[in-house]
Amino acid sequence: MAREDLTNAKRAKKDEFYTMLDDIALELKHYKPYFKDKVVFCNCDDPYESNFFKYFALNFNSFGLKKLIATCFNGSPIAGDELPLVFDITDEEPKKTAYKVEISEVKDYNGDGAVNLTDVQYLIQNDKNVLSLLKGNGDFRSPECIELLKEADIVVTNPPFSLFREFVGMLDKYNKDFVIMGNTNTLVCKEVFKMFKEDRIRTGYTHFNTGMFFYVPDTFDKYHHIEDGRKVARVSTSCWYTNLPVEKHNEFLDLYKHYTPEEYPKYDNYDAVNVDTYRDIPCDYDGVMGVPITFLDKYNPNQFEIIWQASGNTYANAPKEILEELKFNPNIKYGGGLGAPVLNGKATYTRVLIRRRQPKAVPYEASESPVPMAAEGNE
Ligand SMILES: C[S@@+](CC[C@H](N)C(=O)[O-])C[C@H]1O[C@@H](n2cnc3c(N)ncnc32)[C@H](O)[C@@H]1O
């Protein structure tokens, strides 16, 4: 195999993780009201294989969707017929071809009152639904897929991991709502972190830091177990990202610890104190604090402000004013890139630098007729 093909194949291998229907259902049920009358685009999804397509086809009417679009990419050297077909449409399955499916109506052909898998088999026989070939290879960045993106309201998929940053950048550029599968390793990458800071992305409801299982192609040597004849691999760092509202990000963390200089030492290279877990964030420290990146799953922008991150990339990416505000000392370096937090001469893990928002003072209004306290058990 030529070197370039080998690199592509290696990259593609990282990308061929197929999401399970149960995991999709567990997450997406929380966003139902946001889907009414919306065009959903699954732009890394072969409709014959993707459980995202399947989920939305099955829930088309209960979600009140206006349209469901899925595009299939044919550029992967290992994508194709390794996976059993979800819909089992045997005759006209357009394998290894880039195509799109546009669903505008899901009828209950059985007349049994429920839209089930059998109905989905008839989807593309409906005049209102179209399966057509794409001109290009179905790359989510191609002009024809971008045109579909423009038409869409919400993008929902598990994009290729190797292109995740580009994928998110594109959603951001076209200002689209999204619920997508990602990886906690990308929480602090430049593009994603900036969106966290500006409250334009947040973690979803399920599976943060718990690990998830995915179907992988038969050609994978490493896998966790076999399920229904298919290889299943575990990814410990998977997580959901969205810009739709997520309740936990409106909840205030209970802060019960008090600041002491001994328990919360300052970094050598930042004017910020170290906090080892989000649970230990002190309730009375007004300055900048460095917390583990898992904090982002608890982040409530009304309670905290994200200043920046302390990581090997900080120096290259942070605006000058922020480095000044943080009193960053570039002369103190410990391994890695310039910017990793250094504590007593040793580098610590990447930290998110945050500050508590000051609670707004609520003017006290004395009640005109105070309610007397009832004495218990005295009636
Ligand atoms: C992580 S898999 C997930 C597939 C499906 N969304 C799911 O969750 O089951 C990513 C998919 O994106 C496809 N892909 C890779 N590069 C792509 C690109 N540039 N444009 C669109 N899809 C791509 C891969 O072939 C793969 O099927």
Ligand as a Chemical Component Dictionary entry (heavy atoms), coordinates in Angstrom:
data_LIG
# 
_chem_comp.id                   LIG 
_chem_comp.type                 NON-POLYMER 
_chem_comp.pdbx_formal_charge   0 
_chem_comp.three_letter_code    LIG 
# 
loop_
_chem_comp_atom.comp_id 
_chem_comp_atom.atom_id 
_chem_comp_atom.alt_atom_id 
_chem_comp_atom.type_symbol 
_chem_comp_atom.charge 
_chem_comp_atom.model_Cartn_x 
_chem_comp_atom.model_Cartn_y 
_chem_comp_atom.model_Cartn_z 
_chem_comp_atom.pdbx_ordinal 
LIG C1  C1  C 0  -17.333 7.740  13.780 1  
LIG S1  S1  S 1  -18.059 7.128  12.298 2  
LIG C2  C2  C 0  -19.735 7.311  12.722 3  
LIG C3  C3  C 0  -20.717 6.875  11.696 4  
LIG C4  C4  C 0  -22.149 7.207  12.088 5  
LIG N1  N1  N 0  -22.321 8.644  12.164 6  
LIG C5  C5  C 0  -22.479 6.574  13.405 7  
LIG O1  O1  O 0  -22.446 7.238  14.420 8  
LIG O2  O2  O -1 -22.762 5.371  13.442 9  
LIG C6  C6  C 0  -17.709 8.470  11.233 10 
LIG C7  C7  C 0  -18.188 8.247  9.813  11 
LIG O3  O3  O 0  -17.825 9.384  9.022  12 
LIG C8  C8  C 0  -17.349 8.917  7.767  13 
LIG N2  N2  N 0  -16.431 9.947  7.254  14 
LIG C9  C9  C 0  -15.081 9.964  7.280  15 
LIG N3  N3  N 0  -14.625 11.069 6.690  16 
LIG C10 C10 C 0  -15.700 11.790 6.304  17 
LIG C11 C11 C 0  -15.873 13.011 5.626  18 
LIG N4  N4  N 0  -14.827 13.730 5.263  19 
LIG N5  N5  N 0  -17.125 13.430 5.362  20 
LIG C12 C12 C 0  -18.206 12.701 5.747  21 
LIG N6  N6  N 0  -18.111 11.526 6.395  22 
LIG C13 C13 C 0  -16.867 11.070 6.662  23 
LIG C14 C14 C 0  -16.652 7.626  8.097  24 
LIG O4  O4  O 0  -16.540 6.824  6.958  25 
LIG C15 C15 C 0  -17.581 7.043  9.154  26 
LIG O5  O5  O 0  -18.587 6.282  8.587  27 
# 
loop_
_chem_comp_bond.comp_id 
_chem_comp_bond.atom_id_1 
_chem_comp_bond.atom_id_2 
_chem_comp_bond.value_order 
_chem_comp_bond.pdbx_ordinal 
LIG C1  S1  SING 1  
LIG S1  C2  SING 2  
LIG S1  C6  SING 3  
LIG C2  C3  SING 4  
LIG C3  C4  SING 5  
LIG C4  N1  SING 6  
LIG C4  C5  SING 7  
LIG C5  O1  DOUB 8  
LIG C5  O2  SING 9  
LIG C6  C7  SING 10 
LIG C7  O3  SING 11 
LIG C7  C15 SING 12 
LIG O3  C8  SING 13 
LIG C8  N2  SING 14 
LIG C8  C14 SING 15 
LIG N2  C9  SING 16 
LIG N2  C13 SING 17 
LIG C9  N3  DOUB 18 
LIG N3  C10 SING 19 
LIG C10 C11 SING 20 
LIG C10 C13 DOUB 21 
LIG C11 N4  SING 22 
LIG C11 N5  DOUB 23 
LIG N5  C12 SING 24 
LIG C12 N6  DOUB 25 
LIG N6  C13 SING 26 
LIG C14 O4  SING 27 
LIG C14 C15 SING 28 
LIG C15 O5  SING 29 
# 
